[in-house]
Amino acid sequence: MTPPANPLDNASPLLATALVARFLIELALLAGAAVAAWRLVPGPWGWVAAVVAPVAVAVVWGLLLSPRARFVLPEPMKLALEAVLFVGVALALSLTGLGVSAIIGFVVWAVDRIAIAVLTPRRGAQRVT
């Protein structure tokens, strides 16, 4: 099985920037899950939750959402699952008193997803040069 093509190959500078931002936003999702779990779970179990929560998010992402996902989902389902993860972490952060950070993170994710959708060339579409 050949690995998927690098998404940055032949990407416009704007699309490449949006894809790099997406990677950083995914890392922020993991960090947000850790912070929310640590703050929501009392006592020493908070540290355990701070490790388990981002691992759980990463496993879901790796199995269902990554370019090399083990299980292939239709695009609308992928977007819905991705939204559930970001909304869930945003709500958890809001419950811990980090509502502004949660809103900023969610808005940045949404704007980046829109940018990627707009900037990604459609299959079968001819490029005008």
Stockholm file with secondary structure:
# STOCKHOLM 1.0

chainA/1-129         MTPPANPLDNASPLLATALVARFLIELALLAGAAVAAWRLVPGPWGWVAAVVAPVAVAVVWGLLLSPRARFVLPEPMKLALEAVLFVGVALALSLTGLGVSAIIGFVVWAVDRIAIAVLTPRRGAQRVT
#=GR chainA/1-129 SS CCCCCCTTTTCCHHHHHHHHHHHHHHHHHHHHHHHHHHHHSCTTHHHHHHHHHHHHHHHHIIIIISTTCSSCCCHHHHHHHHHHHHHHHHHHHHHTTCHHHHHHHHHHHHHHHHHHHHHSCCTTCCCCC
#=GC SS_cons         CCCCCCTTTTCCHHHHHHHHHHHHHHHHHHHHHHHHHHHHSCTTHHHHHHHHHHHHHHHHIIIIISTTCSSCCCHHHHHHHHHHHHHHHHHHHHHTTCHHHHHHHHHHHHHHHHHHHHHSCCTTCCCCC
//
